[in-house]
Amino acid sequence: MKEDYYEILGISKNASETEIKKAYRKKAIKFHPDKNPDDKVAEANFKKAAEAYEVLGNKEKRAKYNQYGHAAFEGGQGFGQGMNMDDIFSQFGDIFGSAFGGGFGGGFGGGGQRRTKGSDMRIRVKLTLEEIANGVEKKIKVPRKVLAPGVQYGTCSTCKGTGQVMKIANTILGRMQTSSVCPSCNGSGKTILNRPSGSDAQGMVKKEETVSIKIPGGVEEGMQLKVSGKGNEAPANGISGDLLVLIEESSHDDFVREGNHLHYDLYVSISEATLGVSKDINLLDGKARIKLEAGIQSGKTLRLRSKGLPSINGYGNGDLLVHVNVWTPKTLNKEQRQFFEKMQGDTNFIPHPEKSDKSFFEKVKDMFA
């Protein structure tokens, strides 16, 4: 089981953005590879802290994590699973300030050169309730930006491949040396030498690729999954961006979803309700037979436990709630009319709810108890 992100950073769940950033900086400096050379445990802790900050340092991701836990980012590769040291340095390097020699950029060991990252891509995937119930693997065609065949890069002449430029400034404290990201190569240390025909200024072209996305059971409308490294590629052999998958849910002919529960309207005739009947109920993966006792009332709700949708956190399934509706015919022939006219005077046909019969609001309350 994955560790809680708040525990990794040593903060409370109501920590402010400033407290989250401060806690991450403290952990990252403690386990930084420059301070812990060849220490695999420190490296693992360094990556865990970065993964936690990647989620908690972003308002939208933090809200999803607070609601769904680690399951919010399942499907494809979750947060941090595809993260390497270059990812961490390129994304969060600025948080260290001058803790490691000023120009902390993007390279293992605190060097100035950094690998650029391609932009993320977003797609929408519409799922049926059947797919949500069982989980599904989708193969989606995605138009990605990739390096054009034959593109060549060389060492940046401005920074000589370091990714940084140094400046000397005279201050009241004396001569001070500062460093900043190279404006010519944006810190990558490389510039384009040969741009193939049809590619953009960075040597990139659009190419449609098929991406396989594993979607776990129990996802909900609006949930976002991430497939690491399947966004746009980056120039100069940088790090590919991520593919963000927004879940959409198709409406169903038979069921209405409410969380992990499903609602189903069952219609029976007056004679079936009076005499009792067995009915086959459609499920998302088969059928179930239920027995309605004689004299069942319209509005009665039957609960089929664990016949709903799975919890994305793996805590079992919701229920199927079957709402019984007694269908009243809108037209009658002569014999039928005569029968019901005769029954109007029969005391057995006069409504007389018992004290044990619950009101509509009590039924709703029990339904979600």
N, C-alpha and C positions, 0 to 999 in steps of 0.2 A: 504494500500500500504506500502511495506517495506521501511524503511529508507535507504538513500544512504550511502554506507559504508564509503565513503570519509567524509561525513558530520558527521557520528558517531565519527570518529577519529579526526575530526576538521582539516583536511589537504586538500591540493589542489590535483587535478588529476595528476599533474606531480611531485608529491612528490617522493623523493628518498627512497631507501630501509631503509636507516638509519633514515630518518624522519618518516617513517611509524612505525618502531619499537619503536622509541622514543615516538611518539604520543600514541601508544598502551600502553606502560609501564606507561605513565602518567595517562591515563584513568583507567587502571587496578588497579593501586595503590589507586587512588581516590575512586573507588567503591569497593575495596576489602572487602570481608565479615568480615575479622578481624577488619577492621576499621568501619564497618557499621553492627554490629550484629543485626539480626532480621529485617533488612531493605529490604523489598521486591523490592522497587524501585531501590535501589543501586544494588541489586543482578541482576535485569533485565538489568540494564545498564552495569554491569560487563560482563554478557553473550553477550550482543550486541557488546561490544568492542572486545571480543574474536572472535565472528563470523566474524566481519569485518577484523580482523587481519589474521584469517585463510585464507581468500581469498586474501586480498591485500598484505600479506606477502609472497605469493607464486607467482612467475613470471607467470607460466602457467595459474593459476586460475585468476590472476589479468587481464591478457590479455583477457580471455574469458569474465570476468565481464565488462571490458571496452567496449567490442564489443556487448554483448547481455544483459547486466544488470543482474538482479536477475533471469531472465528466463534461463540463461545459466546453472543454477544448479537445475532446476525443474525436476521432475520425481522421484518417490520414495520420499525420504526426502531430502530437500535441505540442504545447509550448515547451521549449527547451530540449525536446528529444532530438531535434536536428541542429541544435545550437553548438557551434564550436567556438574556440577562443577568438577567432577572427570576427565572428558574429558579435560577440560580447564587446570587443574593443571598438568595433565600428559603430555599434549602436549606443553604447553607454560610456565611451571613453572620456567624454567631456565631464562626467560627474566626478572624476578624480582630481580635477584641477591641476595643481602643481605637485601633487603627492609623489609622482614618479618622474621627476626631471622636467617638469613643465610641459613640453609638447606631447603629452600622452595621446597616442593616436590609435592606429589599428594594426598592431602586429604583435605576435607573441614575443614577450620579453620587453615590452614597453618601447619599441622602436617607433620612429616617426611615421614610416610608411603605413598606409592603411588600405584595406581592400574596400572598394565601393560596393554598395548593395543595390541590386535592382529594385524597382518599385513593386509593391504588392499589387495583386489583381483581385477583383471581387466578382463572384458569379452567384447566381441564384439557382437553387436546385429545388424543384417541386416534388414532394413525396406523397404517396397515397398512405392511408392509415395502415394498410397491409404491410407496406414497406417500413413504416415507422414501428410496427409491432414486432417485426422480425429482424430489423437491421438490414442494410442493403449495401452492395458495392456498385457504385455508378461509374461508368466510363463517360467522361465529358470531354468534348472537343474545346480546347482553349487556344485562342490566338495569342501566343506569347511573343515577346521580343527576345530574339536570340542573336548571338554573334554571327555576322555574315561570314560565309565560307571565304577563306583567303584573307580575312582582315589581319593586319599586322600592327603591333604596338612596339614602341621603342622607349628608351629611357627619357624621361622629361629633362629637357635642357635647363629649365629654370631651377629645379631643386636637385638635379643630378640623381634622381631616382629615390630620394629620401622621403618625398611626400611633404616636406616642410621647408620653409624658408626662415632664415635666421636674421635678426636685426639687432644692431647695437644702438642703444640710446643713452645719451648723457642725462643723468638725473642728479638731484641734490645728494643722492647717496653714492654717486659715482657712475661709472659706465655699467649698464645693465644689458644683458643679452636676453632677448625674448624670441620665441618661435611661434609660427602660425602655419595653418594649412596652406600648401602651395596653391595659388590661384590658377595656375596654368593646367594642373592635372587633378585638381580637387583632392589632393592627398594620396592619389594612387601611385604616384611615381612614374607613370607612363603616359605617353601621348600617342595618338594614332599616326601611323606612318603610311599605311596603304588602305584607302577606303574603297571597297568594292562597289561597283555600279549597283544602284538601287538601294543602298544602305543609307542610314541617316548619318549625321555629323559624327556620331560616336561609333560608327561601324556596325549598327544593329539593323536587323530586318524582322518583319513579322512572319511567324510561322505557326500554322495550326498543328497542335499536338493533342493527343488523347491522354488524359490524365485519369487514373483510377482513384476513386475516392471511397474510402470505407466509412459508412455512416452507421453509428451504433443505434440499437433499438431505443425507443423512448424519447428521441429528440423532439423539440417543440418549435412551433412557428416563431421566427425571429432569432433563433439560436444561431450562432456563428461558429463554424469549425475552421481549423487552419491546417493546410497541407504545406509543410515547410519546403522551401526550395523550388516550388512549382509556379512561382510568379514570373515576372520578367527577369531575364538574365541581366548581368551588369557588364559594362564595357571593361576592357583590360583584365579579363579573367577574374572579375570580382565575384561577390556572393549573390546568388539568385534571390529574388524577393519571394514572398510567400503567396499562396493562393488561399484567399478567404472565401469560405463557402457559406452563404446565407440560406437558411432552411425556410422553405415555404411549404404549407400543408394544403393538400387538395381537400375539398369538401367531399363527404361520403353520402351515398344514397340512403343508407340505413342508420348510420350512427352519428351522434353529436359528441364531440370530445370535450371533456372538462378535466384538465390536468391529466392524470393517468386513468380516470374513469371514462366509461362510455355510456351514453344514454340511448335507449332503443324504445320506440313506441310500438306496442303490440295492440292491434285492434281485434276484438272478438265480437261476435253477434250476441244479441240479447239471450238467445237460446243457449249458446255456449257458456255465457256467464251464469245463467240460471242453473244449468245442468252440470256444469264442470266440463273441462276438456283438457287434453294434452296437446301441446303445441311444440313444433320444432322452431327453434330460434337460430337465426344465422349468427355465426361468430366470424371473426376475422380469419380464422383458420379452420373452419368446419362448422358443425351444428351442435346444438344442445337441446335436449327435450325437457320441457318444463310442464308441470301439472298444475292446472288452475282448479282450485276447489270449487264445488258448487256454491253459487251465491256470491261469487267474487264481485267486488264493487269497482266501478270505474274510478281510476285514480290510484288504485293499489300499485305499489312499487315492489318488485321482486329483485333481490340482489343475488347475482351470480358471482361469487367471490373469485378473484384472481383471473377473471375472463376479460379484463380490460387491457390497457397498454403497460409495457414494462417500465420500471423506473430507470432513468438513465444512470442513476447511481448504483444500480444493481440490488435494490431493496425490494424485489418482488414485483408483482403486477397489481394494477388497479382493478376495480370491479366493473361488471356490466350491470347497469341498472335498467330493468325492464319495466316500463310504465304501461299498465293495463288500461285500455280505453274501450268502453262498451259502445259499440256502434249502433246508433238508433236509425232505423230505416226512414227515409224521407217520403216514400210513397208506399201505400198499402192497397192490396186488392180488396174486394168486398168481404171475403171470408176472414182475412186477416184483421180488417177493421172491426168486424163484428166480434172477433175473439177479444181484442183489446178493449172494446167498449164494455164487454161483459166483465172483464177483469178489473175495470175501474171501480167496481163495487166490492171487489174482493179485498178483505183486510190484509191478506198476505202480500198484496201489491202496493200497499200504502207505505211510503218510506218511514222507517222507524229505526234510525241509527242508534246503536248501542253505545253506552258510555265508554266501552273499551275501544270504539272506533275513533281513531285520532283525526284531528283537523288537518287541513292541507299544510299549514305552517309547521305543525308537529311532525308531519311526515318528512318535510324537507329537512328539518332539524335532525331527525334520526338518520336520514339518508347520508349525511356527512359527518355523523358522530364517529 
